Amino acid sequence: MADDLGYADLGCYGGRGIVGTAGRGKAGSPSPSLDRMAAQGLRFTQGYANSSVCSPTRFALMTGRWQHRLRGGADEPIRSAGARGNPLLGLPPAHPTLPSLLGEAGYATALAGKWHLGFPPHFGPLKSGYQEFFGALSGGLGYFTHKDTAGVHDLWDGERESHARGYLTDLITARAVDFIERKQQQPFLLSVHYNAPHWPWETRGDAAAARRIGRLYHFDGGSLATYLTMIRQMDEGIGRIMRALRAARVERNTLVVFTSDNGGERFSDTWPLVGKKMDLLEGGIRVPYIVRWPALVRAGGTTAQHAVTMDWVATFLAAAGVRPHRDYPLDGRNLLPVLQNPAQTFRRELYWKMLFRDQKALRAGDWKYLSVEGEEFLFNLARDERERANLGRLQPGRLAALRAKYRKWEDALPKHPDATYSVPATRADMARPSS
């Protein structure tokens, strides 16, 4: 899982960025390993994140359920300040998760990278099913200082602080490869949650500048060249992981999924979509989905199936032959039939809810209902992916029907009146639909 990656940042999704600007990296696509993975597997064109910001999506990825069912999933996102020691802002250890269910079925489980689902002593990866953990507990981290936005060192090996040196993207990759090499003889679940290309925008060659800045500031530095190089260096790590699977002779029977926790930010490419992180416009929630599983998934395919992050819990459990917990029914859907036959799509409705700007969205087939600060929109995404033509006045009956569906879904969710949001960007960075 990448962090804040735009829908069109990868070459296989039509990315227009070329690595090599200002002498950084090699000229060409910033994502050759992921492009190869897409060519060898299946690419979703209508894949979505559960939220347009970090931690809510991660709640859905762990539980397979709407993130709003848990108090911590309502914050946009969980912030380091005020969350440490807070017994409400996190993933409760008693709640079954993808790693806990697979662990109980005999799988080795590990997380290398970003957690962002609450802090000790109440929460943590090892309390929610992961048997191994190396990475960060918070949301944003310096790639060399390994400090969060409050200036607190936040790199851990299990529950012990780690002072490993190096570029964080490379450290995450190294731990993932090490896990594969050690666990190749047993079934395993490996979550590799990069913080790239989340700010601060630092490449492997920016160590001196990173230490000079020290604290993380959203507006410091960055450029398109730096951003694309960060993607390329993450992609190099993914290439190493794929080679480790091959060397361990387990790649044929390993299901590998790549995605992002939400849409892109300042330097990202979302073409032809509009909107970015924190928006419920398509650019804030539609993300890359690449699936590779040689034993089941044919090479070179695409699917228009509407999918969302929490579906991967149902899918992974089905692939492993593990049942969900009966007291916590999944909201996500099993995508295995689609992986086997990409044309075998099914209809479903997808919902989003954001405190930021009081945003609400529903996708039903080609149609999308969107409400931003009380202003309503109706889009036909099959004809208007850029969400520029508001058809609400032309089709008031359809608008009313979708609004009613949305309200029924929203009314069934728990209410969290004390939830908060945080916006790490200027208003100019946020796209807004025109009426």
Secondary structure, DSSP 8 states (H G I E B T S, - for coil): -BSS--TT-SGGGT----BTGGG-S-SB-S-HHHHHHHHTSEEESSEE-SSSSHHHHHHHHHHSS-GGGSGGGGSBS--HHHHTT-SSSS--TTS--HHHHHHHTT-EEEEEEE--S--TTT--GGGTT-SEEEEESSS---TTT-B-TTS-B--EETTEE----S-HHHHHHHHHHHHHHHHTTS-EEEEEE--TTSSS---TT-HHHHHHH-S--TTSS--HHHHHHHHHHHHHHHHHHHHHHHHTT-STT--EEE-BSS---TT---TT----TT--SHHHHB--EEEE-TTTS-TTEEE---EETTHHHHHHHHHHT----TTS--SS---HHHHH-TT-----EEEEEETGGGEEEEEETTEEEEEETTEEEEEETTT-TT-----TTT-HHHHHHHHHHHHHHHHTS---TT--B---S-GGGS-----
